[in-house]
């Protein structure tokens, strides 16, 4: 079963259109390297596909994916009644992968100095860790 998920590139690409489509193979490879089960990997890939559609509806790209965008996505999932799509582990893995590849958003935490900025940053961190 696991090999079916990881060896059929067409099915992976169909799961995830732009803007994250070009990264789905690398994400699936990371899941394979980590020894994720078919079920766990499938759930994570569905989360990434949903995030990709969310980004596309907002005219955002992979370079916009960072803590701020992820926090907004998590809030939106909860508001829409789909908390299972806010899989923080999958989202953290994606952010890490995009940063490694030079495609993710820069961490804006260093640029924030206002009190409001610090509160927003703390809230984003809370959403990612919840």
SULCOR-V659312 format. One record per pair of residues at least 12 apart in sequence whose ideal C-beta (glycine too) atoms are under 6 Angstrom apart, sorted by the first residue. I is the first residue (numbers start at 1). J is the second residue. D is the distance in whole Angstrom. If there is no record, write none. Layout:
I&J&D  I&J&D
This chain:
1&38&4  2&38&5  5&38&5  5&41&6  6&28&6  6&32&5  12&24&5  12&25&6  12&28&5  15&45&5  15&49&5  16&48&6  16&49&4  16&52&5  19&55&5  19&61&5  19&62&5  20&48&6  20&52&4  20&62&6  27&97&6  44&90&4  47&85&6  47&87&4  47&90&4  48&94&6  50&85&5  51&73&6  54&73&6  62&98&6  62&103&5  63&103&6  64&105&6  65&98&6  65&104&5  65&105&6  66&104&6  66&105&3  67&124&5  70&91&5  71&124&4  71&127&5  74&86&4  74&127&5  88&128&6  109&121&5
